[in-house]
Amino acid sequence: MHTIQALITGTVQGLSEFLPISSSAHITFSNEIYNLITGATLTISDREEEIFFDIIVHLATLFAVLIYFFGDLKEIFSSFFKALKDKDYKNNNFLLVCYIALSVVITGVIGLALKKSVENLITNPQIICVLLFVTGIILLLSEKSYKGNKEINLKTSILMAIAQGLAVFPGFSRSGLTISCALFCGMNRVKAARFSFLMSIPVIILASLVYPILELDFSQIATFNHKAIFFGFLASFVVGYFCIKYFMKLLGKLSLKTFGYYCFVISVVMFFVFQFCYHS
């Protein structure tokens, strides 16, 4: 693994993990573009190192979320335990934690059920482009029905969890599907994005850390390029943090239509790139 590989992949991961444009699709796209320009590939040949690097860049985006929402998380859990002690089960933060916990269960069940189908699809870049195009349609439709006056509730959290589960398909954007789902249910963009990012925390931990760790041979870690992995982590963390920060600010003014149109353009362009230039 080379430093340039790690930097590019880490940057793409940090940028696309939180924007509604699908990180899995953009990592696939960046690999193909890099291949067309240089004749080389961003893919790591050593499977053990690839698993470890995947853990590291997802850990970086996890830290980015935790740091950005540290104040929120502190208040939420403080309020949750106080409500639990006082048996105040209608407390907003108590309910929020319950909704997030429920979303983890629903997402996990859907993710495990679809695991085999996802593994078959991930080798077909044209289908990834099609699913990204569908993401664009969903983003545009959600803005068309945008009302923006409701709070998170049980029904909305369940629907968002289902959307998050379906986002295991490469090309479907996790943040795009969950935020759009919340908009369909009448939430505003900022509150929808906040809950979407908060519910991503346990999912990133379980899906991107625990599962790969079970497959990793730790005896091989000493042979990895630690310098490249460190720079990949750094790129993913820094880009991911600022991506969340400015995305949250922009959501008050910027419509999701912008990202929807982007998904249309990049999916169509990359579909033809894969159709005519892809090297299997």
Backbone as JSON, one array per atom type, in Angstrom:
{
  "sequence": "MHTIQALITGTVQGLSEFLPISSSAHITFSNEIYNLITGATLTISDREEEIFFDIIVHLATLFAVLIYFFGDLKEIFSSFFKALKDKDYKNNNFLLVCYIALSVVITGVIGLALKKSVENLITNPQIICVLLFVTGIILLLSEKSYKGNKEINLKTSILMAIAQGLAVFPGFSRSGLTISCALFCGMNRVKAARFSFLMSIPVIILASLVYPILELDFSQIATFNHKAIFFGFLASFVVGYFCIKYFMKLLGKLSLKTFGYYCFVISVVMFFVFQFCYHS",
  "N": [[0.84, -1.19, 0.0], [0.57, 2.21, -0.89], [1.35, 5.61, 0.08], [-0.01, 7.57, -1.4], [-2.21, 6.15, -2.33], [-3.55, 5.67, 0.09], [-4.07, 8.31, 0.97], [-5.79, 9.32, -1.05], [-7.97, 7.5, -0.95], [-8.7, 7.78, 1.75], [-9.42, 10.49, 1.82], [-11.59, 10.54, 0.01], [-13.31, 8.8, 1.36], [-13.79, 10.26, 3.77], [-15.02, 12.54, 2.72], [-17.28, 11.61, 1.33], [-18.68, 9.98, 3.08], [-20.45, 11.32, 4.74], [-21.8, 13.21, 3.22], [-24.71, 13.24, 1.09], [-24.08, 11.3, -1.05], [-23.1, 8.76, -1.43], [-20.61, 6.86, -0.21], [-19.49, 4.36, -0.85], [-19.94, 4.18, -3.6], [-18.38, 6.32, -4.51], [-15.8, 5.64, -3.73], [-15.42, 3.44, -5.36], [-15.6, 4.78, -7.84], [-13.41, 6.58, -7.66], [-11.31, 4.81, -7.64], [-11.49, 3.72, -10.23], [-11.08, 6.01, -11.84], [-8.51, 6.73, -11.05], [-7.18, 4.49, -11.95], [-7.56, 4.74, -14.74], [-6.1, 7.05, -15.25], [-3.48, 6.59, -14.27], [-2.91, 3.93, -14.74], [-2.52, 2.24, -12.69], [-3.88, 0.89, -9.6], [-6.12, 1.78, -6.91], [-6.86, -0.13, -5.21], [-6.01, -2.3, -2.56], [-3.65, -4.84, -2.62], [-3.04, -6.79, -0.71], [-5.14, -8.63, 1.21], [-5.5, -8.7, 4.03], [-4.33, -6.28, 4.82], [-6.02, -4.55, 3.49], [-8.48, -4.97, 4.82], [-7.75, -4.04, 7.38], [-7.1, -1.35, 6.8], [-9.59, -0.45, 5.97], [-10.97, -0.59, 8.39], [-9.57, 1.38, 9.79], [-10.04, 3.84, 8.34], [-12.77, 4.07, 8.63], [-12.9, 4.22, 11.35], [-11.76, 6.7, 11.64], [-13.74, 8.41, 10.51], [-15.72, 7.88, 12.34], [-14.62, 9.01, 14.68], [-14.67, 11.65, 13.85], [-17.44, 12.22, 13.77], [-18.06, 11.79, 16.5], [-16.53, 13.77, 17.76], [-17.54, 16.14, 16.62], [-20.22, 16.04, 17.47], [-19.91, 15.95, 20.19], [-20.73, 17.6, 22.38], [-23.52, 17.45, 22.1], [-23.9, 14.69, 22.45], [-23.01, 14.33, 25.06], [-24.91, 15.81, 26.5], [-27.25, 14.44, 25.72], [-26.9, 11.79, 26.75], [-26.52, 12.31, 29.44], [-28.98, 13.42, 30.09], [-30.53, 11.22, 29.42], [-29.84, 9.21, 31.32], [-30.58, 10.49, 33.65], [-33.33, 10.74, 33.22], [-33.95, 8.06, 33.18], [-33.39, 7.36, 35.8], [-35.27, 8.95, 37.11], [-37.52, 7.88, 36.11], [-38.7, 9.08, 33.95], [-40.03, 8.59, 31.25], [-40.89, 9.89, 29.06], [-39.2, 11.83, 28.39], [-37.42, 13.79, 26.05], [-34.73, 13.26, 25.25], [-34.36, 10.76, 26.37], [-36.14, 9.26, 24.84], [-34.92, 9.69, 22.37], [-32.48, 8.27, 22.55], [-33.55, 5.71, 22.78], [-34.79, 5.48, 20.29], [-32.54, 5.52, 18.63], [-31.23, 3.19, 19.49], [-33.15, 1.29, 18.73], [-33.02, 1.68, 15.99], [-30.54, 0.63, 15.38], [-30.9, -2.12, 15.76], [-32.86, -2.7, 13.79], [-31.53, -1.87, 11.44], [-29.34, -3.59, 11.55], [-30.54, -6.15, 11.28], [-31.66, -5.96, 8.69], [-29.33, -5.44, 7.23], [-27.82, -7.82, 7.62], [-29.55, -9.65, 6.43], [-29.43, -8.85, 3.79], [-26.82, -9.19, 3.09], [-25.54, -11.17, 1.41], [-26.61, -10.58, -1.13], [-25.62, -8.02, -1.46], [-22.86, -8.47, -1.57], [-22.71, -9.74, -4.03], [-23.47, -7.7, -5.74], [-21.54, -5.72, -5.47], [-19.43, -6.11, -7.14], [-20.25, -5.22, -9.55], [-19.98, -2.45, -11.21], [-21.64, -0.88, -12.87], [-24.24, -1.27, -11.9], [-23.97, -0.1, -9.42], [-23.79, 2.56, -10.25], [-26.39, 2.91, -11.23], [-27.9, 2.63, -8.87], [-26.96, 4.85, -7.5], [-27.99, 6.83, -9.11], [-30.69, 6.43, -8.58], [-30.65, 7.21, -5.92], [-30.29, 9.95, -6.29], [-32.78, 10.6, -7.42], [-34.46, 10.08, -5.23], [-33.54, 12.04, -3.43], [-34.35, 14.39, -4.74], [-37.15, 14.05, -4.81], [-37.73, 14.04, -2.09], [-37.23, 16.66, -1.37], [-39.22, 17.9, -2.75], [-41.48, 17.29, -1.3], [-41.0, 18.56, 1.02], [-41.57, 19.82, 4.25], [-40.85, 20.39, 6.91], [-41.41, 20.7, 9.83], [-41.77, 18.9, 11.89], [-40.88, 16.8, 14.76], [-38.48, 14.22, 15.62], [-39.84, 10.95, 15.81], [-41.29, 7.77, 16.85], [-42.28, 6.39, 14.55], [-40.97, 7.74, 12.42], [-38.28, 7.26, 13.09], [-38.14, 4.48, 12.81], [-38.66, 4.17, 10.06], [-36.46, 5.57, 9.05], [-34.45, 3.91, 9.97], [-34.92, 1.62, 8.48], [-34.36, 2.66, 5.96], [-31.65, 3.19, 6.36], [-30.73, 0.59, 6.63], [-31.2, -0.4, 4.03], [-29.3, 1.02, 2.73], [-27.0, -0.46, 2.68], [-26.56, -1.43, 0.22], [-24.25, -0.84, -2.31], [-23.93, 2.36, -3.69], [-26.36, 3.32, -2.93], [-26.92, 6.02, -0.85], [-26.22, 6.33, 2.55], [-26.62, 8.56, 4.31], [-28.09, 10.12, 2.53], [-30.44, 8.59, 1.98], [-31.52, 8.29, 4.59], [-31.86, 10.94, 5.53], [-33.55, 11.94, 3.54], [-35.76, 10.3, 3.97], [-36.57, 11.23, 6.48], [-37.32, 13.81, 5.75], [-39.49, 13.26, 4.1], [-41.18, 12.48, 6.09], [-41.74, 14.82, 7.3], [-39.84, 16.27, 8.81], [-37.36, 18.9, 9.43], [-34.42, 19.8, 7.5], [-31.98, 20.13, 8.98], [-32.5, 18.99, 11.55], [-33.1, 16.44, 10.7], [-30.67, 15.62, 9.54], [-29.04, 15.73, 11.79], [-30.13, 13.66, 13.45], [-29.72, 11.55, 11.69], [-26.89, 11.43, 11.54], [-26.28, 10.91, 14.23], [-27.49, 8.4, 14.57], [-25.85, 6.97, 12.99], [-23.55, 6.43, 14.38], [-23.45, 4.05, 16.22], [-23.84, 2.18, 14.19], [-21.65, 2.47, 12.47], [-19.68, 1.63, 14.22], [-20.42, -1.08, 14.68], [-20.76, -2.23, 12.06], [-18.48, -1.5, 10.59], [-16.28, -1.83, 12.2], [-16.39, -3.91, 14.28], [-17.24, -6.24, 12.81], [-15.26, -6.46, 10.62], [-12.96, -6.77, 12.23], [-13.25, -9.3, 13.26], [-12.53, -10.79, 11.09], [-9.91, -10.24, 10.69], [-6.44, -11.0, 10.61], [-4.43, -10.55, 13.12], [-1.74, -10.99, 13.4], [-0.51, -10.19, 11.14], [-0.3, -7.45, 11.09], [2.07, -6.06, 11.65], [3.43, -6.07, 9.25], [2.28, -4.21, 7.61], [1.99, -1.03, 5.82], [2.48, 1.38, 7.83], [2.83, 4.14, 7.84], [1.47, 5.02, 5.53], [-1.11, 4.18, 6.2], [-1.58, 5.77, 8.45], [-1.66, 8.35, 7.29], [-3.86, 8.02, 5.66], [-5.86, 7.66, 7.59], [-5.72, 10.19, 8.84], [-6.44, 11.91, 6.71], [-9.08, 11.02, 6.21], [-10.29, 11.6, 8.68], [-9.94, 14.44, 9.06], [-11.1, 15.55, 6.71], [-13.63, 14.39, 6.91], [-14.6, 15.51, 9.33], [-14.76, 18.32, 8.76], [-16.46, 18.17, 6.66], [-18.89, 17.3, 7.82], [-19.3, 19.51, 9.52], [-19.62, 21.78, 7.76], [-21.61, 20.86, 6.09], [-23.78, 20.61, 7.83], [-24.18, 23.3, 8.4], [-24.82, 24.32, 5.88], [-27.18, 23.03, 5.31], [-29.31, 24.45, 6.34], [-29.79, 26.34, 4.47], [-29.26, 25.3, 1.96], [-30.67, 23.31, -0.55], [-31.43, 19.79, -0.84], [-31.59, 19.16, -3.43], [-29.38, 19.99, -4.89], [-27.43, 18.05, -4.34], [-28.8, 15.9, -5.33], [-28.91, 16.43, -8.13], [-26.2, 16.34, -8.6], [-25.69, 13.62, -8.09], [-27.09, 12.51, -10.23], [-25.56, 13.42, -12.46], [-22.86, 12.47, -11.97], [-23.33, 9.72, -11.77], [-24.31, 9.0, -14.3], [-22.17, 9.79, -15.96], [-20.09, 8.14, -14.94], [-21.22, 5.66, -15.41], [-21.02, 5.36, -18.17], [-18.26, 5.53, -18.37], [-17.47, 3.18, -17.04], [-18.74, 1.4, -18.73], [-17.41, 1.6, -21.18], [-14.68, 1.84, -20.62], [-13.89, 0.32, -18.5], [-11.74, -1.89, -16.79], [-11.63, -5.16, -16.18]],
  "CA": [[0.0, 0.0, 0.0], [1.34, 3.44, -0.99], [0.76, 6.76, 0.76], [-0.96, 8.24, -2.31], [-3.43, 5.34, -2.29], [-4.2, 5.91, 1.37], [-4.55, 9.69, 1.0], [-6.94, 9.46, -1.94], [-9.09, 6.72, -0.42], [-9.11, 8.4, 3.01], [-10.11, 11.74, 1.49], [-12.88, 10.19, -0.59], [-14.14, 8.25, 2.43], [-14.2, 11.34, 4.65], [-15.89, 13.46, 2.0], [-18.54, 11.02, 0.86], [-19.36, 9.23, 4.13], [-21.49, 12.11, 5.37], [-22.61, 13.86, 2.2], [-25.67, 12.27, 0.53], [-23.62, 10.95, -2.41], [-22.66, 7.38, -1.37], [-19.16, 6.65, -0.07], [-19.1, 3.14, -1.57], [-19.91, 4.51, -5.02], [-17.27, 7.23, -4.82], [-14.54, 4.89, -3.61], [-15.35, 2.68, -6.62], [-15.33, 5.75, -8.91], [-12.05, 7.12, -7.54], [-10.41, 3.73, -8.04], [-11.51, 3.62, -11.68], [-10.46, 7.21, -12.42], [-7.07, 6.59, -10.78], [-6.71, 3.44, -12.86], [-7.52, 5.27, -16.1], [-5.05, 8.08, -15.35], [-2.13, 6.09, -13.96], [-2.72, 2.53, -15.11], [-2.43, 1.48, -11.44], [-5.17, 0.79, -8.91], [-6.13, 2.16, -5.5], [-7.18, -1.33, -4.44], [-4.86, -2.89, -1.86], [-3.52, -6.24, -3.03], [-3.03, -7.62, 0.49], [-6.49, -8.6, 1.79], [-5.43, -8.37, 5.45], [-4.07, -4.85, 4.93], [-7.24, -3.89, 3.02], [-9.45, -5.02, 5.93], [-7.26, -3.16, 8.43], [-7.24, 0.03, 6.34], [-11.03, -0.15, 5.99], [-11.28, -0.33, 9.79], [-8.94, 2.64, 10.19], [-10.7, 5.02, 7.77], [-14.1, 4.18, 9.24], [-12.64, 4.7, 12.7], [-11.52, 8.14, 11.49], [-15.03, 9.09, 10.34], [-16.41, 7.74, 13.62], [-14.07, 10.04, 15.56], [-15.15, 12.95, 13.34], [-18.82, 12.37, 14.26], [-18.04, 11.88, 17.95], [-15.99, 15.07, 18.16], [-18.46, 17.2, 16.23], [-21.44, 15.97, 18.27], [-19.55, 15.63, 21.57], [-21.61, 18.34, 23.29], [-24.86, 16.86, 21.98], [-23.89, 13.35, 23.03], [-22.89, 14.48, 26.5], [-26.21, 16.25, 26.99], [-28.23, 13.39, 25.47], [-26.75, 10.66, 27.67], [-26.75, 12.84, 30.8], [-30.43, 13.54, 30.22], [-31.09, 9.87, 29.35], [-29.67, 8.5, 32.61], [-31.4, 11.21, 34.64], [-34.72, 10.35, 32.94], [-34.06, 6.66, 33.59], [-33.43, 7.37, 37.26], [-36.54, 9.58, 37.52], [-38.59, 7.16, 35.4], [-39.34, 10.05, 33.06], [-39.87, 7.9, 29.98], [-41.34, 10.75, 27.97], [-38.13, 12.8, 28.17], [-37.03, 13.78, 24.63], [-33.44, 12.59, 25.05], [-34.57, 9.34, 26.68], [-36.76, 8.7, 23.64], [-33.93, 9.75, 21.29], [-31.57, 7.12, 22.73], [-34.35, 4.51, 22.46], [-34.96, 5.45, 18.83], [-31.24, 5.15, 18.04], [-31.02, 1.77, 19.8], [-34.05, 0.53, 17.87], [-32.54, 1.78, 14.6], [-29.4, -0.28, 15.26], [-31.46, -3.47, 15.62], [-33.52, -2.8, 12.48], [-30.49, -1.78, 10.42], [-28.54, -4.82, 11.61], [-31.33, -7.26, 10.72], [-31.74, -5.76, 7.24], [-27.98, -5.58, 6.69], [-27.46, -9.24, 7.6], [-30.42, -10.32, 5.47], [-29.05, -8.45, 2.43], [-25.37, -9.31, 2.97], [-25.14, -11.96, 0.25], [-26.98, -9.83, -2.32], [-24.69, -6.88, -1.56], [-21.57, -9.0, -2.0], [-22.81, -10.03, -5.46], [-23.62, -6.44, -6.47], [-20.41, -4.82, -5.32], [-18.5, -6.34, -8.24], [-20.87, -4.69, -10.77], [-19.97, -0.98, -11.06], [-22.78, -0.25, -13.55], [-25.39, -1.3, -10.99], [-23.69, 0.94, -8.42], [-24.17, 3.83, -10.88], [-27.86, 2.95, -11.29], [-28.4, 2.88, -7.51], [-26.65, 6.24, -7.17], [-28.98, 7.62, -9.85], [-31.92, 6.31, -7.8], [-30.44, 8.08, -4.75], [-30.57, 11.31, -6.76], [-34.24, 10.75, -7.56], [-35.03, 10.14, -3.87], [-33.19, 13.35, -2.87], [-35.21, 15.39, -5.37], [-38.54, 13.83, -4.38], [-37.87, 14.42, -0.68], [-37.29, 18.12, -1.32], [-40.52, 18.3, -3.3], [-42.5, 17.12, -0.26], [-40.4, 19.12, 2.24], [-42.41, 20.69, 5.09], [-39.91, 20.85, 7.9], [-41.94, 21.22, 11.09], [-42.0, 17.82, 12.85], [-39.76, 16.27, 15.52], [-38.27, 12.78, 15.45], [-40.76, 10.13, 16.59], [-41.08, 6.34, 16.66], [-42.52, 6.02, 13.15], [-39.91, 8.28, 11.58], [-37.02, 6.57, 13.41], [-38.22, 3.14, 12.22], [-38.5, 4.32, 8.61], [-35.07, 5.95, 8.8], [-33.63, 2.72, 10.21], [-35.1, 0.76, 7.29], [-33.59, 3.32, 4.9], [-30.24, 2.96, 6.66], [-30.45, -0.81, 6.32], [-31.14, -0.55, 2.57], [-28.09, 1.7, 2.24], [-25.87, -1.39, 2.56], [-26.31, -1.59, -1.2], [-23.32, 0.18, -2.8], [-24.61, 3.28, -4.6], [-27.35, 3.98, -2.07], [-26.25, 6.84, 0.17], [-26.82, 6.17, 3.87], [-27.14, 9.85, 4.77], [-29.09, 10.57, 1.58], [-31.69, 7.87, 2.18], [-32.1, 8.54, 5.91], [-32.31, 12.34, 5.6], [-34.72, 12.04, 2.66], [-36.86, 9.64, 4.66], [-37.03, 12.16, 7.51], [-38.01, 14.91, 5.07], [-40.8, 12.71, 3.69], [-42.0, 12.4, 7.31], [-42.06, 16.17, 7.76], [-38.8, 16.92, 9.6], [-36.54, 19.83, 8.66], [-33.16, 19.2, 7.06], [-30.96, 20.14, 10.03], [-32.87, 17.98, 12.55], [-33.01, 15.14, 10.03], [-29.25, 15.3, 9.41], [-28.53, 15.48, 13.15], [-30.51, 12.31, 13.87], [-29.06, 10.63, 10.77], [-25.49, 11.27, 11.95], [-26.25, 10.27, 15.55], [-27.82, 6.98, 14.43], [-24.77, 6.32, 12.25], [-22.43, 6.12, 15.27], [-23.37, 2.61, 16.54], [-23.78, 1.39, 12.96], [-20.24, 2.49, 12.03], [-18.93, 0.78, 15.16], [-20.74, -2.5, 14.48], [-20.59, -2.7, 10.68], [-17.18, -1.2, 10.02], [-15.2, -2.15, 13.11], [-16.52, -5.22, 14.92], [-17.27, -7.32, 11.81], [-13.95, -6.68, 10.0], [-11.98, -7.23, 13.21], [-13.41, -10.75, 13.38], [-11.91, -11.42, 9.94], [-8.53, -9.78, 10.56], [-5.36, -11.76, 11.21], [-3.64, -9.5, 13.78], [-0.31, -11.31, 13.31], [0.01, -9.58, 9.9], [-0.31, -5.99, 11.2], [3.44, -5.54, 11.64], [3.93, -6.01, 7.87], [1.55, -3.18, 6.87], [2.62, 0.27, 5.66], [1.83, 2.18, 8.87], [2.87, 5.55, 7.46], [0.37, 5.23, 4.59], [-2.36, 4.0, 6.94], [-1.74, 6.95, 9.29], [-2.09, 9.47, 6.44], [-5.23, 7.71, 5.24], [-6.68, 7.97, 8.77], [-5.72, 11.64, 9.01], [-7.24, 12.5, 5.62], [-10.48, 10.67, 6.43], [-10.77, 12.3, 9.86], [-10.0, 15.9, 8.83], [-12.1, 15.83, 5.67], [-14.93, 13.99, 7.46], [-15.04, 16.49, 10.33], [-15.16, 19.58, 8.12], [-17.61, 17.85, 5.82], [-20.06, 17.36, 8.71], [-19.44, 20.88, 10.01], [-20.16, 22.69, 6.75], [-22.86, 20.28, 5.59], [-24.82, 20.99, 8.79], [-24.43, 24.73, 8.23], [-25.43, 24.54, 4.57], [-28.52, 22.43, 5.22], [-30.33, 25.44, 6.66], [-30.01, 27.17, 3.28], [-29.06, 24.56, 0.71], [-31.59, 22.21, -0.81], [-30.83, 18.51, -1.22], [-31.63, 19.06, -4.89], [-28.01, 20.16, -5.37], [-26.79, 16.74, -4.27], [-29.56, 15.03, -6.24], [-28.43, 16.68, -9.48], [-24.83, 15.83, -8.66], [-25.79, 12.16, -8.21], [-27.49, 12.23, -11.62], [-24.46, 13.68, -13.39], [-21.73, 11.58, -11.74], [-23.73, 8.33, -12.04], [-24.4, 8.83, -15.76], [-20.8, 9.86, -16.49], [-19.33, 6.95, -14.55], [-21.82, 4.49, -16.06], [-20.4, 5.25, -19.5], [-16.84, 5.24, -18.16], [-17.38, 1.75, -16.77], [-19.24, 0.66, -19.9], [-16.45, 1.61, -22.29], [-13.27, 1.9, -20.24], [-13.61, -0.47, -17.3], [-10.85, -3.04, -16.97], [-11.93, -6.16, -15.14]],
  "C": [[0.88, 1.25, 0.0], [0.59, 4.59, -0.32], [-0.28, 7.45, -0.11], [-2.28, 7.48, -2.36], [-4.24, 5.66, -1.03], [-4.8, 7.31, 1.45], [-5.8, 9.87, 0.16], [-8.16, 8.74, -1.36], [-9.62, 7.33, 0.87], [-9.88, 9.69, 2.78], [-11.5, 11.48, 0.93], [-13.84, 9.64, 0.47], [-14.67, 9.35, 3.34], [-15.2, 12.28, 4.0], [-17.26, 12.86, 1.73], [-19.3, 10.22, 1.92], [-20.56, 9.99, 4.67], [-22.32, 12.93, 4.39], [-23.53, 12.83, 1.58], [-25.32, 11.85, -0.9], [-23.03, 9.55, -2.5], [-21.14, 7.22, -1.36], [-18.7, 5.43, -0.87], [-19.0, 3.39, -3.06], [-18.68, 5.35, -5.35], [-15.9, 6.59, -4.63], [-14.33, 4.04, -4.87], [-14.98, 3.6, -7.79], [-13.89, 6.24, -8.86], [-11.02, 6.07, -7.96], [-10.33, 3.61, -9.56], [-10.82, 4.81, -12.35], [-8.94, 7.15, -12.24], [-6.45, 5.56, -11.72], [-6.57, 3.95, -14.29], [-6.38, 6.27, -16.3], [-3.65, 7.5, -15.22], [-1.85, 4.68, -14.44], [-2.57, 1.64, -13.89], [-3.81, 1.47, -10.78], [-5.03, 1.24, -7.46], [-6.4, 0.96, -4.61], [-5.92, -1.92, -3.82], [-4.81, -4.38, -2.17], [-3.56, -7.21, -1.86], [-4.38, -7.53, 1.18], [-6.48, -8.21, 3.26], [-5.21, -6.86, 5.65], [-5.3, -4.05, 4.49], [-8.29, -3.85, 4.13], [-9.04, -4.04, 7.03], [-7.43, -1.69, 8.04], [-8.7, 0.46, 6.35], [-11.48, 0.16, 7.42], [-10.79, 1.06, 10.19], [-9.67, 3.86, 9.63], [-12.12, 5.19, 8.31], [-13.99, 4.64, 10.7], [-12.43, 6.22, 12.68], [-12.84, 8.91, 11.34], [-15.88, 8.98, 11.61], [-15.93, 8.81, 14.6], [-14.56, 11.43, 15.15], [-16.57, 13.23, 13.85], [-18.84, 12.59, 15.77], [-17.56, 13.25, 18.42], [-16.97, 16.19, 17.82], [-19.7, 17.23, 17.13], [-21.16, 15.69, 19.74], [-20.48, 16.31, 22.58], [-23.01, 17.78, 23.29], [-24.93, 15.51, 22.68], [-23.82, 13.4, 24.56], [-24.24, 14.86, 27.12], [-27.26, 15.15, 26.87], [-28.13, 12.28, 26.52], [-26.91, 11.09, 29.13], [-28.25, 12.9, 31.07], [-31.09, 12.15, 30.23], [-31.02, 9.16, 30.7], [-30.47, 9.17, 33.73], [-32.88, 10.81, 34.48], [-34.96, 8.9, 33.38], [-34.18, 6.55, 35.11], [-34.77, 7.9, 37.77], [-37.76, 8.89, 36.92], [-39.42, 8.12, 34.52], [-39.19, 9.54, 31.62], [-40.39, 8.7, 28.79], [-40.32, 11.85, 27.66], [-37.62, 12.67, 26.73], [-35.72, 13.04, 24.38], [-33.49, 11.11, 25.41], [-35.14, 8.64, 25.44], [-35.77, 8.66, 22.48], [-32.98, 8.57, 21.36], [-32.3, 5.82, 22.38], [-34.53, 4.37, 20.96], [-33.66, 5.01, 18.13], [-30.96, 3.67, 18.27], [-31.89, 0.88, 18.91], [-33.56, 0.54, 16.43], [-31.37, 0.84, 14.35], [-29.89, -1.71, 15.01], [-32.05, -3.66, 14.23], [-32.49, -2.79, 11.36], [-29.68, -3.07, 10.37], [-29.25, -6.01, 10.99], [-31.38, -7.16, 9.2], [-30.38, -5.98, 6.59], [-27.55, -7.03, 6.58], [-28.27, -10.0, 6.56], [-29.98, -10.05, 4.02], [-27.58, -8.68, 2.12], [-24.93, -10.04, 1.7], [-25.44, -11.22, -1.05], [-26.02, -8.67, -2.56], [-23.34, -7.35, -2.07], [-21.57, -9.32, -3.49], [-22.83, -8.74, -6.28], [-22.35, -5.61, -6.51], [-19.37, -4.98, -6.43], [-19.05, -5.8, -9.57], [-20.97, -3.17, -10.68], [-21.12, -0.28, -11.77], [-24.02, -0.21, -12.67], [-25.21, -0.28, -9.88], [-24.09, 2.3, -8.96], [-25.69, 3.99, -10.92], [-28.44, 3.27, -9.91], [-28.09, 4.3, -7.05], [-27.62, 7.18, -7.89], [-30.32, 7.61, -9.11], [-31.83, 7.17, -6.53], [-30.75, 9.52, -5.11], [-32.06, 11.58, -6.89], [-34.89, 10.91, -6.19], [-34.75, 11.5, -3.23], [-34.11, 14.44, -3.44], [-36.65, 15.27, -4.91], [-38.75, 14.27, -2.94], [-37.95, 15.94, -0.54], [-38.65, 18.63, -1.83], [-41.61, 18.23, -2.24], [-42.07, 17.76, 1.06], [-41.35, 20.08, 2.96], [-41.57, 21.26, 6.24], [-40.46, 21.4, 9.19], [-42.11, 20.15, 12.18], [-40.71, 17.41, 13.56], [-39.61, 14.77, 15.22], [-39.27, 12.02, 16.33], [-40.53, 8.66, 16.24], [-41.22, 5.93, 15.2], [-41.38, 6.48, 12.25], [-38.59, 7.56, 11.82], [-36.99, 5.17, 12.81], [-38.0, 3.21, 10.71], [-37.07, 4.7, 8.24], [-34.13, 4.77, 9.0], [-33.72, 1.75, 9.04], [-34.29, 1.33, 6.13], [-32.09, 3.1, 5.11], [-29.84, 1.53, 6.36], [-30.31, -1.04, 4.82], [-29.89, 0.07, 1.99], [-26.86, 0.81, 2.27], [-25.57, -1.68, 1.1], [-25.37, -0.49, -1.68], [-23.99, 1.05, -3.87], [-25.75, 3.99, -3.91], [-26.59, 4.75, -1.0], [-26.97, 6.69, 1.51], [-27.43, 7.49, 4.35], [-28.24, 10.36, 3.84], [-30.44, 9.92, 1.79], [-32.34, 8.2, 3.52], [-32.62, 9.97, 6.03], [-33.55, 12.53, 4.73], [-35.95, 11.44, 3.31], [-37.45, 10.56, 5.72], [-37.77, 13.35, 6.91], [-39.39, 14.48, 4.61], [-41.76, 12.69, 4.89], [-42.26, 13.77, 7.93], [-41.03, 16.85, 8.63], [-38.06, 17.96, 8.75], [-35.16, 19.22, 8.42], [-32.13, 19.07, 8.19], [-31.24, 19.08, 11.08], [-32.75, 16.58, 11.97], [-31.55, 14.69, 9.93], [-28.64, 14.97, 10.77], [-28.86, 14.07, 13.59], [-29.83, 11.27, 12.98], [-27.62, 10.36, 11.19], [-25.38, 10.58, 13.3], [-26.54, 8.76, 15.43], [-26.74, 6.22, 13.65], [-23.66, 5.83, 13.18], [-22.37, 4.63, 15.64], [-23.27, 1.73, 15.3], [-22.35, 1.33, 12.43], [-19.41, 1.58, 12.93], [-19.16, -0.7, 14.85], [-20.38, -3.0, 13.08], [-19.16, -2.55, 10.17], [-16.01, -1.53, 10.94], [-15.29, -3.58, 13.64], [-16.45, -6.35, 13.89], [-15.92, -7.53, 11.13], [-12.9, -7.21, 10.97], [-12.05, -8.74, 13.38], [-12.71, -11.49, 12.25], [-10.41, -11.14, 9.85], [-7.55, -10.7, 11.28], [-4.37, -10.74, 11.81], [-2.13, -9.76, 13.69], [0.34, -10.65, 12.08], [0.19, -8.07, 10.01], [1.09, -5.39, 11.1], [3.99, -5.36, 10.22], [3.28, -4.89, 7.06], [2.36, -1.89, 6.79], [1.94, 1.25, 6.62], [1.82, 3.67, 8.55], [1.7, 5.87, 6.54], [-0.98, 5.14, 5.31], [-2.63, 5.22, 7.82], [-2.25, 8.14, 8.46], [-3.51, 9.25, 5.91], [-6.21, 8.03, 6.36], [-6.84, 9.47, 8.92], [-6.59, 12.33, 7.97], [-8.72, 12.25, 5.85], [-11.07, 11.45, 7.6], [-10.96, 13.8, 9.59], [-11.09, 16.25, 7.83], [-13.5, 15.5, 6.19], [-15.47, 15.01, 8.45], [-15.55, 17.77, 9.68], [-16.35, 19.38, 7.19], [-18.89, 17.91, 6.64], [-20.35, 18.81, 9.1], [-20.12, 21.79, 8.98], [-21.45, 22.17, 6.13], [-24.01, 20.67, 6.51], [-25.18, 22.47, 8.66], [-25.2, 25.01, 6.94], [-26.87, 24.05, 4.5], [-29.64, 23.4, 5.56], [-30.71, 26.27, 5.44], [-30.06, 26.36, 1.99], [-30.02, 23.39, 0.59], [-30.82, 20.93, -1.15], [-30.85, 18.29, -2.73], [-30.23, 19.17, -5.49], [-27.3, 18.82, -5.41], [-27.5, 15.74, -5.18], [-29.07, 15.18, -7.67], [-27.0, 16.17, -9.66], [-24.83, 14.31, -8.85], [-26.18, 11.75, -9.62], [-26.28, 12.31, -12.55], [-23.34, 12.66, -13.21], [-22.09, 10.12, -12.04], [-23.8, 8.05, -13.54], [-23.01, 8.83, -16.38], [-20.04, 8.58, -16.19], [-19.92, 5.68, -15.14], [-21.16, 4.28, -17.43], [-18.9, 4.99, -19.41], [-16.64, 3.75, -17.92], [-17.77, 0.91, -17.97], [-18.15, 0.52, -20.96], [-14.99, 1.53, -21.88], [-12.9, 0.98, -19.09], [-12.76, -1.68, -17.63], [-11.1, -4.03, -15.86], [-10.68, -6.98, -14.84]]
}
